[in-house]
Structure formats: C-alpha cells, structure tokens
Amino acid sequence: MYRVVVHHRAANYLKRLPQPQKKRIKKLLHDLALNPSNHPNVKSMVGEWAGYRRFRVGDIRIIFWVENSEETIYVDYVGPRGDVYK
C-alpha cells in the first residue's frame, strides 16, 4: 500500500467541501493508495503537466504524482476543473 501525502493547498480545499464529497474523495484516495498504477479513472497528463496524473470525482479534479521508489503518492492539487489547471 502506498502512502498518500496531501499538499496544504489541496488539504485546505478539501476542508471546505461538504461532508459527503469529502468522504467520497477520501475513499477514492484510499483505493488509489492500494493500486495507483492500474486505477480505472486515472489518466496521465501531457505537456507542461507531464509526469502528473489526474482523476475525476464528479466535477472535482485531483492532480497527483507517484514516487514508486518511496511508495508515496503526492496529491498537489484538488479543485474544480477550471481552477486546477491554472
């Protein structure tokens, strides 16, 4: 199982979400930690975001990258589509 590290800007956004969305995202992060390379909703990003991956939870995007040698997932951004990619 991979360890999940959430950046403070992503954690601040998660704090402001309603409880049902927060629970759903936490469950999906836990599922992602079990198998980050073969999660069905994860897509690799290209261009200036190369090396990052993303998955979608409703209208919210979670941008992260995986450090396989440390078995760690770093969640850098959580937010709506329009704000996350800026």
Secondary structure, 3 states (H helix, E strand, C coil): CCEEEECHHHHHHHHHCCHHHHHHHHHHHHHHHHCCCCCCCCEECCHHHCCCEEEEECCEEEEEEEECCCCEEEEEEEEEHHHHCC
